[in-house]
Amino acid sequence: QVQLVESGGGLVQAGGSLRLSCAASGIIFGSNPMGWYRQAPGKERELVATFGRGGTTNYADSVKGRFTVSRDNAKNTVYLQMNSLKPEDTAVYYCNYRNTFGTNYWGQGTQVTVSS
């Protein structure tokens, strides 16, 4: 059974930093696409940063140069380091894993709020 558990969200002032963690179980870690999405109030869920099937990374234009996705294979954990945070980064951040059959799995989400 796939389980994704996020942590690390919170309230931070603009310009600050946060690191999100996603601990995964029930998957073959590192072999399939995995990463982070976010959803702001009244908006659709959008890609933030992900690892592709070959391990390449993909970032939304809005976070390039500020956010870094990384993973620790020994801990089955994916991280999202977020620097220079802006109020428009405020959203619920979700960990995502897509298996070989294209099925998406989601964590419960963690709230990130950036105050101006």
PLY file of the C-alpha trace (Angstrom):
ply
format ascii 1.0
element vertex 116
property float x
property float y
property float z
element edge 115
property int vertex1
property int vertex2
end_header
0.00 0.00 0.00
1.42 3.33 -1.09
1.74 5.90 1.67
3.13 9.41 1.34
3.50 11.52 4.47
4.45 15.18 4.16
5.86 17.41 6.85
7.61 20.73 7.22
4.97 23.25 6.27
4.22 26.36 8.29
4.08 30.13 8.41
7.06 32.13 7.25
7.73 35.73 6.30
8.47 36.70 2.73
12.11 36.05 1.92
12.30 33.17 4.36
12.90 29.47 3.83
11.19 26.18 4.54
12.03 22.57 3.81
9.29 20.07 3.12
9.75 16.33 3.51
7.80 13.44 2.01
8.39 10.03 3.53
7.28 7.25 1.19
6.42 3.61 1.80
5.01 0.84 -0.37
6.81 2.02 -3.50
9.97 1.23 -5.44
11.70 4.43 -4.47
13.66 6.22 -7.16
12.28 4.34 -10.14
9.16 6.31 -11.01
8.21 9.99 -11.19
7.88 11.63 -7.81
7.81 15.17 -6.52
5.78 18.13 -5.38
2.64 19.91 -6.48
0.73 22.75 -4.86
-2.77 24.14 -4.81
-3.64 27.68 -3.81
-7.21 28.68 -2.84
-9.41 28.94 -5.91
-6.71 27.60 -8.22
-5.93 24.28 -9.83
-3.22 22.02 -8.53
0.07 22.72 -10.29
3.47 21.13 -10.62
6.19 22.64 -8.45
9.21 20.33 -8.78
9.53 16.68 -9.68
11.94 13.88 -10.48
11.20 12.23 -13.80
11.53 8.54 -14.58
15.19 8.93 -15.51
15.95 11.00 -12.43
15.91 14.32 -14.24
14.33 17.25 -12.43
11.57 19.52 -13.65
10.63 22.85 -12.08
7.82 25.30 -12.56
9.13 28.54 -14.03
7.83 30.43 -11.00
10.13 28.54 -8.60
13.29 28.07 -10.67
16.34 29.34 -8.84
14.47 29.42 -5.51
13.29 25.85 -4.90
15.33 22.64 -5.00
13.95 19.11 -5.04
16.17 16.34 -3.70
15.85 12.81 -2.38
17.48 10.44 0.05
17.14 6.89 -1.28
18.25 5.37 2.02
15.38 7.11 3.82
12.79 6.82 1.02
12.28 10.55 1.39
11.91 13.41 -1.06
12.58 16.98 0.00
11.65 20.41 -1.27
13.94 23.19 -0.13
12.16 26.50 -0.61
14.17 29.72 -0.40
13.27 33.36 -1.03
9.63 32.56 -0.41
6.98 34.92 -1.74
3.35 35.44 -0.69
2.29 33.87 -3.98
3.93 30.62 -2.87
1.18 30.26 -0.27
-0.62 26.98 -0.94
-1.15 23.44 0.22
1.82 21.42 -0.98
1.28 17.79 -1.96
3.74 14.99 -2.47
3.05 12.93 -5.58
4.13 9.51 -6.80
3.16 7.99 -10.15
3.55 4.26 -10.58
4.45 2.28 -13.70
0.78 2.09 -14.74
0.33 5.85 -14.54
-1.65 5.83 -11.30
-1.08 8.93 -9.19
-0.78 8.78 -5.43
-0.97 11.85 -3.19
-0.04 12.72 0.33
-2.40 14.50 2.67
-0.83 17.88 1.96
0.97 20.40 4.12
0.09 24.09 4.35
2.69 26.71 3.49
1.76 30.30 4.27
4.05 33.18 3.35
3.24 36.54 4.91
4.20 39.82 3.29
0 1
1 2
2 3
3 4
4 5
5 6
6 7
7 8
8 9
9 10
10 11
11 12
12 13
13 14
14 15
15 16
16 17
17 18
18 19
19 20
20 21
21 22
22 23
23 24
24 25
25 26
26 27
27 28
28 29
29 30
30 31
31 32
32 33
33 34
34 35
35 36
36 37
37 38
38 39
39 40
40 41
41 42
42 43
43 44
44 45
45 46
46 47
47 48
48 49
49 50
50 51
51 52
52 53
53 54
54 55
55 56
56 57
57 58
58 59
59 60
60 61
61 62
62 63
63 64
64 65
65 66
66 67
67 68
68 69
69 70
70 71
71 72
72 73
73 74
74 75
75 76
76 77
77 78
78 79
79 80
80 81
81 82
82 83
83 84
84 85
85 86
86 87
87 88
88 89
89 90
90 91
91 92
92 93
93 94
94 95
95 96
96 97
97 98
98 99
99 100
100 101
101 102
102 103
103 104
104 105
105 106
106 107
107 108
108 109
109 110
110 111
111 112
112 113
113 114
114 115
